Amino acid sequence: MGEQLLSLEGALERMLAGVVPLPVEQVGVDDAVGRVLAEPLAARLTLPPWDNTAMDGFAVRSADVATASAGHPVTLRVVGEVAAGYAPTAPVEPGTAVRILTGAMLPEGADAVVPVEETDSEPGLATLPASVAIRAPALPGQHVRRAGSDFHAGVPLLPPGARIAPAALALLVAGGHGTLRVHRRPRVAVLATGDELVSPGEELGPGQIHDSNSPALAAQARAAGADVRRLGVARDTLAEVETALVGAIGWADLVIVSGGVSVGARDVVKAAFERLGRVDLWRVAVQPGKPVAFGRAPSPDGREALLFGLPGNPVSSFVTFELFVRPVLRALSGDRDPTARRVVRARLASAVTKSPPRRAFLRVKLAPDPGRPGERLALLAGGQGSHVLSALAAADGLAVVPEDLDGLPAGAEVDVWELEGA
């Protein structure tokens, strides 16, 4: 009888069970991007708050310039100027105009703006003229941004559980919000294990390689919105791994360990998890990344730290972070849909093979499909071995091949998970 592996969905269900958003804190706008709102936010004001101009030019009454043309301009008396940040000091009455700069309030009486390019006025820095010749007609509302044309006070802006992107931050600030209630960033500790590992940049000895996993995992966690501590490398002994974990659990909400989770004589991470807490699952039907361990351990302050043991092969480590750790981090952050993915359909450029019992996530590069305008083609980014970092670095997506298949032919359509930040 073959080994029973947990499905990806079954593993995620266990990992997310009991995970609740972290406590709420209030932050300023400079610390808000990437955070998740803890409450619904509505506009505190109307935007624009008043009619304003979209152009540099002259505020006029459209009726006054209805017959204006380049050959027969209409001359109006200029009675003032208004710039952004100031209130108009003079109304626009019949036969008059006010010079107006982009974003400025529309003066009383005006219902249109004539761009400076359609007048005899000098563009740029220029003395306020006594009169202006209008060389084109203006319809009512021309180049005028109406009050409330974006939103009105009281309308919802963002729901709880929304992650704040730069554009969303601009919306919230424009809507009158200077501080935001968000969930605390998850605290993540990252530990690499292996007698063969040395720190980045150090000279290699016989049988040694650089620890690329912990810097990459730390970078993935930061990109997912976490505060991260990288703990370096622990040797392949139960005592050393356990000591490192004890320190990590005291601070972190989530601990990631790479390496030491398979069935080798020195794979001690699963045993360390069991000594400090419990293991909820081990081995998942995915390729790459079958030997994934997940557990929980109590912290000294009464919290429960989540423990992830990821494979030591660098591609497996990266992919299993995307499959399992990122959704849990999003749930801790308060994200309303932690398992959501950006998925596109694409056609395989070449035939692929895989292990039938497991769902494969092939590293691919997306390109326009020359045979189908507007569609995508998925090209293998390089070798698909779990050690081939060059292909991972070149990839911008993971092509999904279902468990029950041992491969797919060129031209087959697949789902591709777009890699965040690729």
Buried (B, 14 or more C-beta within 10 A) or exposed (E): EEEEBBBBEEBBEEBBEEBEBBEBBEBEBEBBEBBBBBEEBBBEEBBBEEBBBEBBBBBBBBEBBEEBEEEEBBEBEBBBBBBEEEEBEBBBBEEBBBBBBBBBBBBEBBBBBBBBEBBEBEEEEEEEBEEBBBBBBBEEEBBBBEBBEBBEBEEEBBEBBBBBEEEBBEBBEBBBBEEBBBBBBBBBBBBBBBEBBBEEEEEEEEEBEBBBBBBBBBBBBBBBBBBBBBBEBBBBBBEBBBEBBBBBBEBBBBBBBBBBBBEEEBBBBBBBBEBBBEBBBBBBBBBBBBBBBBBBBEBEEEBBBBBBBBBBBBBBBBBBBBBBBBBBBBBBBBBBEBBEBEEBEBBBBEEBEBBBBBBBBBBBBBEEBEEEEEBBBBBBBBEBEBBBBEBBEBBBBBBBBEBEBEBBEEEBEBBBBBBEEE
